[in-house]
Amino acid sequence: MKPLHLFYCASLLGLTTISGLLLLLYHCAPVLYYLCTGILLGSVGYCVVLYLAPKSRVSGNGKAVFITGCDSGFGFGLAKRLDSLGFTVFAGCLLADIGGEGSKKLRTECSSRLSTVQIDVTDDGQVQAAVQHVRDSLPTGSEGLYALVNNAGVWQPGEIEWVSMATYRRVMEVNTFGTVRVTKSFLPLIRRAKGRVVNISSVRGLHAGPMAGAYSMAKAAMEFFSDTLRHEMHKWGVKVVIVEPGSFARATDITLPATINRLVEDLRNNVEDVVKEDYGMEYFDFTMEQLRIDDQGESAARDPTTVIDAMVDAVTLITPSHRYLVGSSFEDYVTWMWLGYFPTRWTLLAEKEGDPKPAMMKKTH
């Protein structure tokens, strides 16, 4: 059963229960009935007004933003959007020094306020060089860096037993320690400007599913890092915001066929012999093919606009939310909000008869 179906069932049960209680109050205690109905309608109306009310935003004039991971995807789109809003944008690119396509496009298509900066978030030297470049290039009269957006990240598929320890370390080094390293380095500039830190996490950091253990671990660590930082920075007037995209794999470069093929080949070459024997290559190949289909399927959105809109809100709203959960569809929202609260057999994709099973399981049956 899909989480969406569970949501519909639970919603129907909840509405039926509330209606029954209100009906009971109407006959037994009319005054209490009107009081409860008024509170309920007032709460709904208040939420609607909050949602529809215009939100105040800061002006980009004289404000500088540093973004990591601007070679492609969300970072690339955010850099262009903030440039169009008048911000001074420092677009951190992994391939800036070697003429990467993303950095070339940004320099060509954006205003002179945008500059690309070479940065590998795992390299202390490059991070410190980026901080010095920003410090030397801040707009005249600026007290510091208005916003830091930690967007750089890598993805790694594979069941837990298939992924090597070196790969676990690489994913954590980029997605978690890279975020920590960059944030710590830029915080003095951010504190002086009473700015904000925006960390791009993932729904995978909220609820972990199969085939993404390393990625989910890293994003979950980012979630707790961000929450701790938010509490600690409050006394400085610094805001910390988390953006949690859902199924937007097709909107980034992390699941391009060439990228997936390279990751799959790396898994195949580095999995331990005993694990390879127990699972069997038939099961391995079938699972990886299903991964390709899922990541390129209709449930994965191609258009990154909704994620970039949330990132812009996190940067520009005077009073941003602590978290922005961005689903690619209603079902995506429900799936990732509910996924961790139901039995495993309810939330895993249903196995079809005839699907390959691990070789060792076949022997034991």
Phi, psi and chi 1 to 4 in degrees:
 res  aa     phi    psi   chi1   chi2   chi3   chi4
   1 MET       -  133.8 -178.8 -177.9  -68.4      -
   2 LYS   -77.3  149.4  -69.8 -174.9  176.4 -178.7
   3 PRO   -55.3  -31.9  -27.6   35.2      -      -
   4 LEU   -62.7  -40.4 -178.0   62.2      -      -
   5 HIS   -66.7  -38.6  -60.4  156.4      -      -
   6 LEU   -63.6  -38.9  -65.4  172.5      -      -
   7 PHE   -62.6  -44.3  173.7   80.0      -      -
   8 TYR   -61.6  -42.7  -72.9  146.2      -      -
   9 CYS   -64.4  -45.0  -67.2      -      -      -
  10 ALA   -66.1  -39.4      -      -      -      -
  11 SER   -64.2  -43.1  -61.3      -      -      -
  12 LEU   -63.0  -42.2 -178.3   60.5      -      -
  13 LEU   -64.5  -41.7  178.8   61.9      -      -
  14 GLY   -64.5  -44.5      -      -      -      -
  15 LEU   -64.5  -39.1  -71.3  173.3      -      -
  16 THR   -63.9  -42.6  -57.6      -      -      -
  17 THR   -64.3  -46.8  -57.7      -      -      -
  18 ILE   -62.1  -43.2  -68.3  172.6      -      -
  19 SER   -62.1  -41.7  -59.8      -      -      -
  20 GLY   -63.7  -41.9      -      -      -      -
  21 LEU   -66.1  -41.8  -71.4  173.4      -      -
  22 LEU   -64.7  -39.3  -71.5  175.4      -      -
  23 LEU   -63.7  -40.0 -174.9   62.1      -      -
  24 LEU   -64.6  -42.7 -177.3   64.0      -      -
  25 LEU   -65.2  -35.9  -73.4  174.6      -      -
  26 TYR   -59.6  -39.0  178.4   76.3      -      -
  27 HIS   -85.5  -30.8  -69.6  -71.7      -      -
  28 CYS   -99.2  -34.1  -60.1      -      -      -
  29 ALA  -146.9   79.1      -      -      -      -
  30 PRO   -55.2  -38.6  -24.2   34.0      -      -
  31 VAL   -62.9  -44.9  174.3      -      -      -
  32 LEU   -65.4  -33.8 -165.9   56.8      -      -
  33 TYR   -62.3  -48.0  162.1   78.0      -      -
  34 TYR   -66.2  -35.2  -71.8  115.9      -      -
  35 LEU   -64.8  -47.7  177.6   62.3      -      -
  36 CYS   -65.2  -41.6  -69.0      -      -      -
  37 THR   -63.5  -40.8  -57.7      -      -      -
  38 GLY   -63.9  -42.2      -      -      -      -
  39 ILE   -63.1  -43.1  -68.1  173.4      -      -
  40 LEU   -63.4  -49.2 -177.3   61.8      -      -
  41 LEU   -66.9  -36.7  -67.2  176.8      -      -
  42 GLY   -64.5  -39.8      -      -      -      -
  43 SER   -65.2  -43.2  -60.8      -      -      -
  44 VAL   -63.8  -44.4  171.9      -      -      -
  45 GLY   -62.4  -40.2      -      -      -      -
  46 TYR   -61.9  -43.1  177.7   71.2      -      -
  47 CYS   -64.3  -39.9  -68.4      -      -      -
  48 VAL   -64.4  -43.5  170.7      -      -      -
  49 VAL   -62.9  -43.6  169.5      -      -      -
  50 LEU   -60.4  -39.6  -80.9 -177.2      -      -
  51 TYR   -69.4  -39.0 -179.6   77.1      -      -
  52 LEU   -89.7  -17.7  -63.8  177.4      -      -
  53 ALA   -65.4  140.4      -      -      -      -
  54 PRO   -63.0  141.3   20.0  -30.7      -      -
  55 LYS  -106.9  135.8  -60.2  174.9  176.7   61.7
  56 SER   -77.4  138.3  -59.8      -      -      -
  57 ARG  -126.0  156.4  -62.4  179.1 -176.0  -88.5
  58 VAL   -83.7  156.1  -60.1      -      -      -
  59 SER   -84.7  144.8  167.8      -      -      -
  60 GLY   -79.6  -12.5      -      -      -      -
  61 ASN   -61.5  123.0  -65.2  -29.0      -      -
  62 GLY    78.2    5.8      -      -      -      -
  63 LYS  -110.9  137.2  -69.9 -176.7  172.6   61.2
  64 ALA  -112.1  142.2      -      -      -      -
  65 VAL  -130.0  134.5  179.9      -      -      -
  66 PHE  -110.0  130.6 -171.8   92.0      -      -
  67 ILE  -126.0  129.6  -48.8  167.1      -      -
  68 THR   -93.5  158.4   65.2      -      -      -
  69 GLY    70.2   43.3      -      -      -      -
  70 CYS   -94.2    6.7  -68.2      -      -      -
  71 ASP   -62.8  -29.5  -63.5  -89.9      -      -
  72 SER  -164.8 -179.1   61.7      -      -      -
  73 GLY    62.7 -141.5      -      -      -      -
  74 PHE   -61.8  -42.0  -58.6  142.7      -      -
  75 GLY   -62.2  -42.9      -      -      -      -
  76 PHE   -60.4  -48.0  179.9   87.2      -      -
  77 GLY   -65.5  -39.4      -      -      -      -
  78 LEU   -66.8  -40.9  178.6   65.0      -      -
  79 ALA   -58.7  -44.7      -      -      -      -
  80 LYS   -65.6  -41.1  -66.2 -175.3   67.5  174.1
  81 ARG   -65.8  -46.2 -178.1   81.4   69.7   84.8
  82 LEU   -66.8  -33.9  -68.1 -178.6      -      -
  83 ASP   -61.9  -41.2  174.0   69.0      -      -
  84 SER   -68.1  -20.1   70.3      -      -      -
  85 LEU   -91.6    3.0  -66.4  174.9      -      -
  86 GLY    96.0    4.2      -      -      -      -
  87 PHE   -76.0  152.2  -73.4   87.7      -      -
  88 THR   -83.9  116.2  -62.4      -      -      -
  89 VAL  -110.8  126.3  178.8      -      -      -
  90 PHE  -104.0  105.8  -61.2   99.0      -      -
  91 ALA   -93.7  103.6      -      -      -      -
  92 GLY   -75.4  123.2      -      -      -      -
  93 CYS  -127.1  138.2  -62.4      -      -      -
  94 LEU   -68.5  -31.3  177.6   63.1      -      -
  95 LEU  -111.3   24.1  -54.2  177.0      -      -
  96 ALA   -63.0  -41.1      -      -      -      -
  97 ASP   -73.9  -18.1  -80.4   -3.0      -      -
  98 ILE  -110.6   19.5   60.0  174.0      -      -
  99 GLY    73.8   41.0      -      -      -      -
 100 GLY   -59.7  148.6      -      -      -      -
 101 GLU   -60.7  -40.9 -169.1   64.3   28.5      -
 102 GLY   -63.0  -45.7      -      -      -      -
 103 SER   -66.4  -35.9   59.5      -      -      -
 104 LYS   -62.4  -45.8  -76.2 -177.7 -179.8  178.3
 105 LYS   -62.9  -41.3  -77.7 -173.8  176.9 -179.4
 106 LEU   -62.3  -43.8  -73.3  173.9      -      -
 107 ARG   -66.8  -32.4  -72.7 -167.0  -65.4  -93.6
 108 THR   -78.4  -42.0  -57.6      -      -      -
 109 GLU   -92.2  -13.3  -61.1  173.9    4.1      -
 110 CYS  -108.5  173.9  -63.3      -      -      -
 111 SER   -77.7  177.3   73.1      -      -      -
 112 SER   -71.0  -11.2   59.1      -      -      -
 113 ARG   -70.4  -20.7  -69.5 -173.5  -55.0  -87.1
 114 LEU   -95.9  133.4 -177.1  144.7      -      -
 115 SER  -132.1  145.3   60.3      -      -      -
 116 THR   -93.5  144.4   58.2      -      -      -
 117 VAL  -128.9  129.2 -178.1      -      -      -
 118 GLN   -69.2  126.3  171.5   63.5   35.7      -
 119 ILE  -156.3  126.8 -174.1  169.4      -      -
 120 ASP  -109.6  114.0  177.6  -12.9      -      -
 121 VAL   -66.7   -9.3  -61.4      -      -      -
 122 THR   -94.0   -2.1   68.3      -      -      -
 123 ASP  -109.6  111.8 -173.0  -44.5      -      -
 124 ASP   -57.5  -41.6  -72.9  -39.8      -      -
 125 GLY   -62.7  -44.9      -      -      -      -
 126 GLN   -67.3  -36.0  -70.7 -164.0   19.8      -
 127 VAL   -65.6  -44.8  171.8      -      -      -
 128 GLN   -65.8  -36.6  -68.4  -55.0  -42.1      -
 129 ALA   -64.4  -38.6      -      -      -      -
 130 ALA   -65.4  -41.1      -      -      -      -
 131 VAL   -61.3  -43.9  173.0      -      -      -
 132 GLN   -64.9  -39.9 -172.1   59.1   48.4      -
 133 HIS   -61.4  -44.1  173.7   81.2      -      -
 134 VAL   -65.0  -44.7  170.2      -      -      -
 135 ARG   -58.6  -39.6 -174.6 -179.1  -71.4  116.0
 136 ASP   -78.1  -16.5  -64.6  -20.3      -      -
 137 SER  -115.1    8.3  -52.5      -      -      -
 138 LEU   -61.0  147.9  -74.2  172.0      -      -
 139 PRO   -58.8  150.1  -21.7   31.7      -      -
 140 THR   -58.0  130.2  -56.2      -      -      -
 141 GLY    87.9   -7.4      -      -      -      -
 142 SER   -74.8  136.5  175.8      -      -      -
 143 GLU   -84.0  -18.0  -63.8 -178.7    2.1      -
 144 GLY   175.3 -158.4      -      -      -      -
 145 LEU   -92.4  122.7 -176.2   65.5      -      -
 146 TYR   -70.4  -40.1  170.7   70.6      -      -
 147 ALA  -150.2  143.2      -      -      -      -
 148 LEU  -118.0  128.5  165.5   66.7      -      -
 149 VAL  -115.4  110.1 -177.8      -      -      -
 150 ASN   -87.6   97.8  -74.8  -56.3      -      -
 151 ASN  -113.5  -21.3  170.4   70.2      -      -
 152 ALA   -61.6  138.1      -      -      -      -
 153 GLY  -169.2  162.4      -      -      -      -
 154 VAL  -128.4  157.7  -65.7      -      -      -
 155 TRP  -118.2  146.3 -179.6   67.5      -      -
 156 GLN  -142.8  112.8  176.1   61.6   53.0      -
 157 PRO   -84.2  172.0   34.2  -34.8      -      -
 158 GLY   123.3  142.7      -      -      -      -
 159 GLU   -65.6  156.7  -65.2 -163.9   13.4      -
 160 ILE   -54.8  -41.1  -73.1  174.2      -      -
 161 GLU   -70.0  -20.3  -76.3 -170.0  -73.3      -
 162 TRP   -84.6  -23.6  -59.2   -6.1      -      -
 163 VAL   -88.3  129.7 -179.7      -      -      -
 164 SER   -74.0  157.9   67.7      -      -      -
 165 MET   -62.2  -34.7  -72.5  -54.5  -57.9      -
 166 ALA   -61.7  -37.8      -      -      -      -
 167 THR   -70.5  -41.2  -58.9      -      -      -
 168 TYR   -55.3  -45.3  -82.3  108.6      -      -
 169 ARG   -64.6  -39.2  -68.8 -170.7 -176.3   95.8
 170 ARG   -64.6  -44.1  179.5 -179.5   65.9   85.0
 171 VAL   -64.3  -44.1  173.7      -      -      -
 172 MET   -65.4  -37.9  -67.3  -65.9  -70.0      -
 173 GLU   -63.8  -39.8 -173.0   62.5   41.9      -
 174 VAL   -80.0  -56.6  176.0      -      -      -
 175 ASN   -74.0  -33.5  -66.2   -1.3      -      -
 176 THR  -106.5  -62.5  -56.6      -      -      -
 177 PHE   -68.2  -28.5  -63.0  127.5      -      -
 178 GLY   -62.8  -43.8      -      -      -      -
 179 THR   -62.3  -44.3  -63.7      -      -      -
 180 VAL   -63.0  -45.5  175.3      -      -      -
 181 ARG   -61.1  -48.8  179.6  179.7  -68.6  107.9
 182 VAL   -66.4  -42.5  173.2      -      -      -
 183 THR   -62.6  -49.0  -58.9      -      -      -
 184 LYS   -59.3  -37.5  -77.9  171.1   62.0   66.5
 185 SER   -70.4  -35.9  -60.9      -      -      -
 186 PHE   -91.9  -11.8  -83.2  102.9      -      -
 187 LEU   -56.3  -41.0  -90.1  178.8      -      -
 188 PRO   -55.8  -41.2  -28.5   37.3      -      -
 189 LEU   -68.1  -36.4  -71.7  175.0      -      -
 190 ILE   -71.6  -41.1  -64.4  169.7      -      -
 191 ARG   -62.2  -40.3  -77.4 -167.4  -77.7  103.6
 192 ARG   -63.8  -31.5  -74.1  177.4  175.8   81.0
 193 ALA   -92.6   -1.0      -      -      -      -
 194 LYS    49.6   49.2  -63.3 -173.3 -177.7  -60.5
 195 GLY   -90.8 -142.4      -      -      -      -
 196 ARG  -152.4  157.1   58.6 -170.8   63.4 -174.5
 197 VAL  -117.6  127.7  177.7      -      -      -
 198 VAL  -116.6  117.0  179.9      -      -      -
 199 ASN  -107.2  126.2  -69.9  -28.5      -      -
 200 ILE   -91.0  104.3  -48.4  -54.0      -      -
 201 SER   -97.2 -136.2  179.9      -      -      -
 202 SER  -169.3  155.5  168.8      -      -      -
 203 VAL   -61.7  -23.4  -68.6      -      -      -
 204 ARG   -65.5  -18.1  -68.2  -77.9 -172.5  177.6
 205 GLY   -82.6  -11.1      -      -      -      -
 206 LEU   -95.6  -47.1  -58.5  176.6      -      -
 207 HIS  -137.0  124.2  -58.5  -58.7      -      -
 208 ALA   -91.4  138.6      -      -      -      -
 209 GLY  -115.6 -179.8      -      -      -      -
 210 PRO   -68.9  156.4   25.4  -33.5      -      -
 211 MET    72.7   12.2  -62.8  -65.2  -67.3      -
 212 ALA  -144.1   36.3      -      -      -      -
 213 GLY   -61.2  -49.2      -      -      -      -
 214 ALA   -62.9  -44.0      -      -      -      -
 215 TYR   -64.7  -44.4 -176.4   77.0      -      -
 216 SER   -64.3  -41.0  -66.3      -      -      -
 217 MET   -57.5  -46.4  -71.4  165.5   55.5      -
 218 ALA   -65.9  -41.7      -      -      -      -
 219 LYS   -72.6  -33.5  -70.2  -59.4 -175.2  179.9
 220 ALA   -64.5  -40.2      -      -      -      -
 221 ALA   -63.0  -38.3      -      -      -      -
 222 MET   -63.5  -37.9  179.6 -168.2  -79.8      -
 223 GLU   -58.6  -48.6  -68.0  -83.1  -22.9      -
 224 PHE   -70.8  -36.2  -75.1   99.3      -      -
 225 PHE   -59.0  -44.5  167.5   72.8      -      -
 226 SER   -65.9  -43.0  -57.7      -      -      -
 227 ASP   -63.4  -43.7  -79.5  -25.2      -      -
 228 THR   -61.7  -45.2  -58.4      -      -      -
 229 LEU   -61.5  -39.4 -175.1   67.4      -      -
 230 ARG   -59.9  -44.4  173.0  164.6   54.9   86.7
 231 HIS   -67.0  -41.5  -68.0  -62.2      -      -
 232 GLU   -72.1  -30.9  -67.2  178.2   -4.8      -
 233 MET   -86.4   -8.3  -72.5  -66.0  107.5      -
 234 HIS   -58.5  -40.2  178.4   72.7      -      -
 235 LYS   -66.2  -19.2   57.4 -177.5  172.1  -73.4
 236 TRP   -93.7   -3.6  -66.6   97.0      -      -
 237 GLY    77.4   19.1      -      -      -      -
 238 VAL   -98.2  131.4  172.0      -      -      -
 239 LYS   -96.0  145.3  -63.5  178.4  174.1   62.4
 240 VAL  -127.1  125.7  179.4      -      -      -
 241 VAL  -126.9  142.0 -175.6      -      -      -
 242 ILE  -114.2  132.6  -53.2  172.6      -      -
 243 VAL  -112.0  127.0  178.2      -      -      -
 244 GLU  -120.1   88.5  -61.1  155.2  -22.8      -
 245 PRO   -68.3  149.1  -17.4   31.6      -      -
 246 GLY   -93.5 -123.3      -      -      -      -
 247 SER   -86.5   82.1  -59.3      -      -      -
 248 PHE  -123.7   30.9  -72.9   88.9      -      -
 249 ALA   -58.4  -39.4      -      -      -      -
 250 ARG   -72.9  -11.8  -66.4 -165.3  -61.3  175.9
 251 ALA   -87.9   -1.3      -      -      -      -
 252 THR  -127.0  179.6   69.2      -      -      -
 253 ASP   -94.6    1.0  -75.5   -8.2      -      -
 254 ILE   -73.4  -17.1   63.0  173.6      -      -
 255 THR  -121.0   27.8   57.4      -      -      -
 256 LEU   -60.4  145.4  -71.8  174.8      -      -
 257 PRO   -50.1  -41.8  -29.1   35.2      -      -
 258 ALA   -64.4  -37.9      -      -      -      -
 259 THR   -67.4  -45.9  -56.5      -      -      -
 260 ILE   -62.9  -43.1  -67.5 -178.0      -      -
 261 ASN   -60.3  -39.8  -68.9  -22.0      -      -
 262 ARG   -66.0  -42.3  177.2  175.3   53.2   79.8
 263 LEU   -66.7  -40.8  -66.6  171.2      -      -
 264 VAL   -64.2  -43.2  169.6      -      -      -
 265 GLU   -63.7  -38.2 -163.7   59.5   30.6      -
 266 ASP   -63.5  -41.7 -179.7   67.0      -      -
 267 LEU   -61.5  -47.6  -80.8  177.9      -      -
 268 ARG   -59.5  -38.7 -171.3 -167.9  -57.3  -85.2
 269 ASN   -79.7  -20.8  -66.4  -25.2      -      -
 270 ASN  -112.9   -6.2  -69.3  -74.3      -      -
 271 VAL   -66.2  142.2   67.2      -      -      -
 272 GLU   -66.1  149.3  -62.7  175.3    8.3      -
 273 ASP   -59.8  -43.3  -69.9  -22.0      -      -
 274 VAL   -65.6  -35.4   63.2      -      -      -
 275 VAL   -69.8  -42.5  174.9      -      -      -
 276 LYS   -61.5  -39.0 -172.4 -179.6  -65.1 -174.5
 277 GLU   -68.9  -42.8 -179.7 -179.0  -10.0      -
 278 ASP   -68.5  -39.6  -73.0  -10.4      -      -
 279 TYR   -81.8  -38.7  -79.5   86.6      -      -
 280 GLY    81.6  144.8      -      -      -      -
 281 MET   -72.3  -24.6  -65.7  -45.6  -62.6      -
 282 GLU   -62.6  -45.3 -179.7 -172.6   10.9      -
 283 TYR   -66.9  -41.8  176.5   78.6      -      -
 284 PHE   -59.2  -50.6  177.7   90.4      -      -
 285 ASP   -64.0  -41.3  -68.1  -22.7      -      -
 286 PHE   -62.7  -45.0  172.0   79.4      -      -
 287 THR   -63.8  -42.4  -55.9      -      -      -
 288 MET   -69.1  -32.8  -60.6  -44.8  -64.6      -
 289 GLU   -67.6  -39.2 -176.4   57.3   32.3      -
 290 GLN   -63.2  -36.3  -71.5  -61.9  116.0      -
 291 LEU   -62.6  -44.2 -179.1   70.7      -      -
 292 ARG   -59.5  -44.1  -70.1 -172.4 -178.9   94.2
 293 ILE   -64.6  -44.2  -66.2  171.7      -      -
 294 ASP   -64.3  -43.0  -69.2  -18.3      -      -
 295 ASP   -72.2  -21.9  -75.1  -26.9      -      -
 296 GLN  -107.4    8.1  -61.9  -59.5  -41.1      -
 297 GLY   -79.7 -178.7      -      -      -      -
 298 GLU   -69.7  -22.8  -67.7  -56.5  -41.3      -
 299 SER   -72.8  -18.1   61.3      -      -      -
 300 ALA   -94.5  118.9      -      -      -      -
 301 ALA   -73.3  143.4      -      -      -      -
 302 ARG   -89.0  -30.5  -72.6 -174.5 -176.7  -85.3
 303 ASP   -90.0  119.3 -174.1    1.2      -      -
 304 PRO   -85.4    5.8   33.5  -35.0      -      -
 305 THR   -56.7  -43.7  -59.1      -      -      -
 306 THR   -65.1  -35.1   51.4      -      -      -
 307 VAL   -69.5  -45.0  177.7      -      -      -
 308 ILE   -63.8  -36.6  -65.4  171.4      -      -
 309 ASP   -59.2  -43.5  -72.9  -15.4      -      -
 310 ALA   -66.1  -38.4      -      -      -      -
 311 MET   -64.6  -39.9  -65.0  166.8   76.3      -
 312 VAL   -64.0  -42.5  170.4      -      -      -
 313 ASP   -59.1  -43.4  -75.1  -10.9      -      -
 314 ALA   -61.5  -33.7      -      -      -      -
 315 VAL   -84.0  -38.9  171.7      -      -      -
 316 THR  -102.9  -24.1   63.1      -      -      -
 317 LEU   -67.9  138.2  -72.8 -179.4      -      -
 318 ILE   -63.8  -38.2  -68.6  176.4      -      -
 319 THR  -124.9   83.7  -51.8      -      -      -
 320 PRO   -76.9  162.0   30.3  -35.1      -      -
 321 SER   -72.7  160.0  -60.5      -      -      -
 322 HIS   -68.6  -34.5  -64.0  -34.4      -      -
 323 ARG  -137.6  145.5  -84.4  179.7  166.9   77.9
 324 TYR  -126.2  104.7  -69.5   90.5      -      -
 325 LEU   -88.7  117.3  177.4   63.5      -      -
 326 VAL  -116.3  105.0 -171.2      -      -      -
 327 GLY   -93.1  152.6      -      -      -      -
 328 SER   -82.2  -11.8   60.5      -      -      -
 329 SER  -163.1  170.9   63.0      -      -      -
 330 PHE   -60.5  -41.7  178.2   69.1      -      -
 331 GLU   -63.0  -35.2 -178.3  173.2    0.7      -
 332 ASP   -63.9  -43.1 -160.8   36.4      -      -
 333 TYR   -58.7  -50.9  -81.4  107.6      -      -
 334 VAL   -62.1  -44.4  171.9      -      -      -
 335 THR   -57.4  -48.9  -62.7      -      -      -
 336 TRP   -81.5  -18.7  -68.2  110.3      -      -
 337 MET   -80.0  -29.1  -71.7  168.4   60.3      -
 338 TRP  -107.3  -16.0  -74.7   49.3      -      -
 339 LEU   -53.9  -39.5 -168.8   61.3      -      -
 340 GLY   -80.9   -1.4      -      -      -      -
 341 TYR  -108.8   10.4  -57.3  103.3      -      -
 342 PHE  -127.7  158.5  -70.9   94.6      -      -
 343 PRO   -56.0  148.4  -25.1   34.2      -      -
 344 THR   -56.3  -41.0  -56.6      -      -      -
 345 ARG   -66.2  -18.8   65.2  180.0 -178.6  -84.1
 346 TRP   -84.5  -29.1  -70.4    6.7      -      -
 347 THR  -103.9  -15.5   54.3      -      -      -
 348 LEU   -73.9  150.2  -77.3  176.5      -      -
 349 LEU   -62.5  136.6  -67.8  174.7      -      -
 350 ALA   -63.2  132.9      -      -      -      -
 351 GLU   -79.3  133.7  -66.7 -176.2   -2.7      -
 352 LYS   -90.1  147.9  -60.3 -176.2  179.8   68.6
 353 GLU   -63.3  131.8 -171.7  173.6  -12.1      -
 354 GLY    98.3  -11.0      -      -      -      -
 355 ASP   -64.0  139.2  -76.2   -5.4      -      -
 356 PRO   -60.7  145.6  -20.9   31.7      -      -
 357 LYS  -118.3  159.6  -69.7 -178.1  170.2   54.0
 358 PRO   -52.8  143.5  -28.0   35.7      -      -
 359 ALA   -57.1  -41.1      -      -      -      -
 360 MET   -65.0  -34.3 -179.0   59.1   74.5      -
 361 MET   -66.0  -35.5  -71.6 -178.8   62.4      -
 362 LYS   -64.8  -38.8  -66.4  178.9 -178.5  178.1
 363 LYS   -68.3  -31.7  -65.4  177.1 -177.0  177.6
 364 THR   -85.1   -8.2   56.1      -      -      -
 365 HIS   -94.9      -  -81.5   73.6      -      -
